[in-house]
Amino acid sequence: MTAKADICNKRTALGIEFGSTRIKAVLVDLSGEVLAVGIHDWENSFEKGIWTFHLQEIYAGLRSCYQSLKQEVRRQYGVTLTGFGAMGVSAMMHGYMAFDAAGELLAPFQTWRNTNTQEAANRLTNLFQFNIPLRWTVAHLYQRILDQEAHVQELDYVSTLAGFIHWQLTGERVIGIGDASGMFPVDPETNDYVESMVQRFDELLQPYGYSWQLRHVLPRVLAAGEDAGRLTPHGAGLLDADGDLEAGIPFCPPEGDAGTGMTATNAVAPRTGNVSAGTSTFAMIVLERPLVNLHREIDMVATPTGAPCAMSHANNGTTDLNAWVDIFGEFAKLMGYEASKGDLFTKLYTNSLHGDADCGGLLPYGYYSGENITMINEGRPIFLRTVNSRFNLSNFMRANLYTSLGAVKMGLDILKEEGVEVDRIMGHGGFFKTKGVGQRYLSAACEAPVTVMNTASEGGAWGIALLAAYRLDRQPGESLGDYLNHRIFAELDGDSVEASQDEINGFNEFMQHYRAGLCVEKAAIAALDW
């Protein structure tokens, strides 16, 4: 059957992911083959000390992204989109969106980038004896309570961005267990919030006299493959201003970008792992057993099926690196050369391979925001070198690529000390788009081979499309792991790279400087306050 016939017969799945810098829609057939892509670029705002997106930006971006996909389908296949076999939405995990009973937003949306929850995160970690990162939804909620914000009295629903969008499209207040595990601790035995911790949190609420308890305001948890509702006429109108999209399309549970990253890299089974590298960078290792110790640097989350997973999540990834590439683009234009952004990235990334394995003593920190792993709650992008540093272009770019993995490497070292073992690491995200560069540096950081699939650039949007296809087309008793192994990844190609021992030693030497220089980053926060 041709792609056009699949589209016309609705033997397709659509995934839409709200990333930090881009909203992306990926349309696939039921074998996972990408048929068309739509995009909408956006950027968060820093307003009154909060990283946020406005509701009108969310709605406009959703509609623009879908329109981009619709136009691409019409261009490629001469077909007007009217529906799909199944759909799913995903978004950046964590954060805080709070609504009243009328569905009105009560406070500005706080994204994962916000680290204004230290007191709440510390108290909850002590209460639960379970690490509650600053980004998690429950940390934001409890901080609002501690700060006595008036809107908490009116709470009726609290969700992540993915859960909110899903609610708007389907009317269902549900969440995929992967995304749920970035809201509140989940139990792999019940695929639900940990009941004992729910009860302890409700006890914290008693002195405040609120009319709600925690389960009343959190979304219901679902695992991959479960029914998460259908597109409503209202939801169809939010997506398609032309009115061509039909209601009634089934949805998979909404997921976070960690869960879709695991799906997109076939890293949902124990001893598999993936690294998603973009605006934020995070490594996910699916565990065989619980960790022995509590680590504030490590998030304990879940795969889309509820299996326990250790996450080393760095708030800061490639934002500062991208800004430097833009500077080189400005310089090229000043000199009379027109260079596309793709060419700039390819040439600058590839040239970094000629740099010294330790980056020649150069040390950048691309801290646009606070960094949980290094316990720094504000960010100041800085670049450090000594008079003896080997300051050239290849070392400069190599150092900026290394530092995008720096905080994540610290988390991976903790997991190594815990005895966590992994059979394969998969990479995906924009960091790996230039073949063999970011992949090689990640291999040096992980001290293991790293594989990047040819689909890696499609990222989490492809992952949520696969979860939608699984919801539609899975066979009785077919697990997500079996579905991915036998029906999606069996025929896909990828490239594996393993760093040399010299490259591993060089990365470790860079990390010695990275750890030592954190005191300078902290001093920059105190000194640079304008």
N, C-alpha and C positions, 0 to 999 in steps of 0.2 A: 504494500500500500504506500502511496506517495505521501510526502509531507502535506501537500495541499489537501489530499483526501482525509488525512488524520485531523487536520484543522477543521474541515467542513463537517466531519463526523464526530467532532468533539472527543476524539481519542487523544487528548492532550492534558497536560497539567501546567498550571501557571504558578510561579513563585515570585513574590514581590518582597524585597528586603530593603529596609530603611537603615542604611549605613550612616556613618558619621559625616561623610562628605558626598555621598551619592545614594540615590534611591534607584534600585535596579529591578527590572522585571525580566524574567527568563521564562520563555515558553518552550516546553519539551514534549516529545512524544513519549509513549509509555515504555520505551527502552532507554529513556534519559537523554536522547539526542536533542541538542539545542536547535530549535527551529527559528527563533527570533528573540531579539533582546531590545528592551526599551530602557532609557536612562533619564534621570533628572538630577542635576548637580545641585547641592545645597551646602550650607555651612551653618554651624551653630553660632549663637551669639553669646557674649559674655556681658551680662547686664546685672548691675547691682550685686556683683560678686557671685553670680550664678551662671553656669553654662546651661543654655536653654534653646529650645525651638518653640515658636509660637504655633498655636493651633491652625491659624490660616496658612502657615508655611507647610504644615503636615498635610492638610487637605489639598492645597495647591500642588504640592510635590507628588502626592498620590495620583492625582488626576493627570498631571503633566507626564509622569512616567508611563501611565497606562496609554495615554495618547501617543507617546513615542513608540511604544510597542505596536499599537494598532496601525500606525502609519508604516512601520517596518513590515508588518505582515501583509499589508496591502501592496507595498512596493515589491516584496519578494514573490508573493503568491497570487496577487490579484483577488484577495479574499477580504471581506469585512468581518472582523471578529464579532461573534454574537455569544460565544460561551466556550466552556472548557469542560473536560471530564471532572476535574477537581482543581481546587485552588488552595493556596496557603500564603500567610504573611509572616514575616519575621522582622526583627529589628535589633538594634543594639540592646544588650541586656541591661538589667539593673535600673536604677533611677526611680523617680517618684512622680506619678500622675494621680491626682486626687480629685474626686468628683462628688457632688451632692446628689440628692435623690432625684433632682431634675436633669441630671446629666451634665451640669455645668462645672467647668474646671474651677477649682477652689483656690489654687495657688499656681505659680509658674511651674511648668514642667522642669524638673531637675534631672539632667542626664547622668549617665555613668561617670562623667568627668568630674562631678562635684565631690569634694572631699570635706564638706562642712559638717560632718557627722561623727567626728572623733569621739565625743563624749558618749553618744548613743552606742556606737559600735563597741567601745570598750566595756560599757555596762552590760550589753547583751552578750558579748563574748564571755564575760565572767559568769553571768547568770546561766547560760546554756552549756558552758564548757565546750563550746563549738565556735570556731572562728566566724565572726560576722564582719565581713569587709565593709569599709566605709561606703562603697557604692551600692550596697544591697538595699532593696526597697524597705525592708523592715528597719534598717538603720536610719533611713530618711524619715520614716514615719515616727519612730520613737524620738528622733531629734526634734521634730516639729512639736511633739508632746512636751519634751523637756523645755523647749523654748516658749511654751505656752502660746503657740500660734492659735488665733481664734478659729481658724477654718476647721481645725481638727474636730470641733464639736459637731460640725455638719457633715462629717464624712459618711458616704454611702458606698463608695467604691474606690479602691486603690489598685493601680495596675502599672505594668510596664508599657512602653510604646507599642510593642507588638500586640499585647493584650488589648490595648485601647483601640487600635486600628481594627482588629478582629471584631471587637464589640460593635464598632460603627458599621461594619460590613455585614454582620450576621445577627446582631442583637444578643449574642451569647457572651456571658461573662466567664470565659474559660481561659486556660493557659496551658501550654505544653510543659511537661515536667522539667525539661531542660531550662526553660525560661523561669519556671516557678522556683527552681533551685537557686536562682539569683535574687529572689524576693525573700524567701524564708527557707530554713533547712527542710529538706524532704527526706522521707524514709523509703529506702529501696525495697523494703518488704511490703509496704502498702501503696507505693506510688502516690503518696499524699504528703502534706505537711506533717512534720513530726509532732504527734499529738501532745506529748508531754511538754514540749516547748511552747506549743500553742497555749496550753493551760497556764504555763508560767507567765507568758506575755499578758494573758487576760488578767492575771492577778496584779500585774503592774498597772493595769488600767483602772482598777477598782477605786483608788482614791480620787480619780478625776471625775467620776460620775457620768461617763459617756453613755449614750444609749446603744452603742454598738460594741461588739466583740470582734476579735481578729478574723475569724472565719466569715463573719457577716460582710466584711469589706474586701477580702481577698478573692481573686477568681478561683473557680473550681479547677482542679488539676487533672489533666488528661495525658495519656501516653501516646506515642506514635501509633498511627493506624486507627485510633478511635474517632468516632463521629464528633465533629466540633461545630455542627450547624451548617446552615446553607445561606447563600447570598440572598439578602432581602432586596425588595425593590428600592428601598432607600439606599442600601449599599451599592446596588448597581448604578444608581444615579451619582453617587460619590465618585465612582470610578470613571464612568463613561458619560461625558456631557452630551454626546450625540444621541444617547438613548438606544443604542444598538445592543447593548449587553443585556442578556436575559437573566432574570432572577432564578434562584433554585439550585445554583451550582454548589455541590458539597465542598466543605472545607476540612482540611486537616487541622490539628491543634496548632495555634500560633507558637512560634519558637523564637528563642534568642539567637544571636549570631554565633554563640559557642556551639549550640546544638546543630545549627545548619552547617557550621564548619566541620563538625565531626561527620555529618552525613555526606558532605561534599568530598570528603577525603577517605571515606570508608573506614573511619576510626571509631567504631561503636562497640568493639569487642575488647575484652581484657587484653592487656599488653600491647594495645595499639595506641598511637598518639598522633596528634597533629599540631601544627603551629599556624595560626592565622595572623598574618602580619599586614597591618595597614595603619590607620590612624591610631588605633591601639594595637598591641601585640600580645597574644596570649597562647600559651602552650597547654594542651589538654592531654592527660594520660589516663586511660581507663584502667582502673585498679583491679588487681586480683584479690586484695585484702585491704581493710582499713589502714590508715596511717597510724603509727604507734603514738605520735605526739601531736599536740595542737600547735599549729604554726600560723601566726598572723599573716605571713606572706603567701599562704596557700589557701585558695578557695576550695571547699568541698562542694561540688555540684553534681549534676546528673546528665547522662546521655538522654536523647529523646525517648528512650525506652525505660529510663529510670536507673540504669546501672551507675554505681558510684564512680566519680571521676575527679581527679586532682587537677586544679587549674592554677597555673602561674600567670597572672593577669597584670600586664603593665599598661597603665593609663596612656603612656606616651609611646608612640611608634614612629611613624614616618612623617608627621606633620612638619617638623623642622627640616627634615631632609628634603621634603617637597618644596619648602620655601627657598632653600639654597638652589635647587634646580631652576626655580623661577628666576632667581637672580642671574644665573648663567644665561637663561633665555633673554633677559633684558640686555645683558652685555652683548650677546650675539646680534640682537637687533640694532644696538647702538653702533656696532661695527659693520652694519649693512648686510647681515646674513639672516635669512628667514629660516629658523629651525623649528620644526614641529616639536611638541612636548614629548612625543614618543621617541623621536631621534635624540633629544637631549637626555632622556633617561637612559636609553640604550648605550649611548657613547660614554656618558659619565659613569654609569654603573660598570660597564665593561672595562673602562680605563682603570677603575679601582683595583682590578685584578693584578695590575702592575705595581701596586703599593707594597709596602713592607707588611709582613705577617702581623706585626704588632702595631701597625698604623704609624710607625715612626715617632711615637711619643705624643701624638695628638689626642685630645680628649674633649669631645663635645658632650653636652647633655641637652637633648631636645625636649626639655621639660616645659611644655606649654601649660600643663596643669599639674596638680599634685600627683605624687607617685606612691601608691600603697605599698609596694614591695620594699621600697627604700625608706618608708615611714616619713615622707616629706609631703606636707599638705598643701603647698603652693608650688607653682612652677616658675622658673626663669630660664629660658633657653640661653646657654652660655657656651663659649668655645675656649678651651684652655690649651696652652702650649708653653714650652720652655725655650730658652735660647738654643738649646741643643736638639730640639725636635726637628725632624726632617719634614719641613713644611713644603709640600708640593701637592699638585692636584690629585694624583692617584691616592696618596695617603689621606688627603682631606676627605675625599669621597668614601674611602674605605672606612675611615673613622666614623663618619656619619651613618654608614650602613651598620657597622658593628654596634654603635650605641643604641640603634633601634631595637637591638636584641639584648641590651645590657641588663635591664631589670628582670626580664624573663629568664635570662641565664642564671641569675641569683636564685630564682625560684626552682629552676631545674636542678641546681646543685643541692638544694634542700631535699628534693625528692630522691636524688641519688644517695644522699646520706641515709634516707629512710629505707633504702634497699628496693625502691621501685624499679622494676625492669620493664623494658619495652622492646618489642620485636621490630617495629618499624615506625618511622616518623614520616608523616606526610605534610607537605607545605602547601598553603594556598593564600591567595591575596595578592595585592599589587606589588608587594615587596619581591615577589618571585617572577614577575612578568618578564624581566630581562633574563634570558635563559642562562642558567649555570652560575649566576652571581650571588644573589641573596641565598640561594639554595646551598652554595658552597660555604657561605659564612654561617648559616644555621647548622650545617653539619659540623663545623668546627666548634660551635657553641654546645651542641648536643653530644659531641664525640660519638656520632652514630651516622650511618647513611641516611640521607633525606631524599624522598621521592616527591616529585611534583608531576601531577597528572596534566595532560593536555587541556583538561577542563578547569585547571586551577584558577585561571583568570576570571571565570564566571562566579567563583566564590559562593557565598552563602545564599544568593538568590537561586543558584542552581540547586543548592542543598534543600531549600524549602520547596522547590518544585519537585524534587525527588520524594520528599515526605508527602506531598500532595498526591503524587503518582502511587506511592505505597498505600495511602488511604483508599485510593480508587481501585487498585489492581492487584493487591496482595492476595495470595492463595490462602485457603484455610490452614491455620497453624504456621504460616510462613513468618519467621522472625525478620526484623529489620536487617539484621546482619546477613541472614541468608539471602534476602531480597537484593541487598547491595552486592554481595559477593557473586551471585550467580546470574543476576538479571541486569545489572547495571555495569559493574566494573570488570566483568569477565573479558569483555572485548576492548576495553579502553587501554590506551597507551600512556606511558609515563617515562620519565627519565630519573635515574637515581645517581646521586653524587655522594662521594665520601671524601671528606677532607683528609689531607695528609697529616702526619704527626707534627710537622713543622707548622702547619696552619693551625692545628689545635693548640700547640704551645704558644703561638703568636696571639691567638684569641685570649688564652688564659692570662698572658702578660698584659694585654689591654685591660682585662677585667681587674687585675691588681690595681692598675691606675684608676679604673672606674670606681672601685670601692674606696680607694684612698681620697679621691677627689670629691666625694659626696659632701665633705665638710665645706668645700668651696661653694658648692651649689646651695647649701644651707645659708652660708654667709651672703650669697647673692640675693637670696630672698629677703634677708634683713636689710641689705644695703640698697637694693634697687626697688623702690616702692613708689614708682611714678607711672 
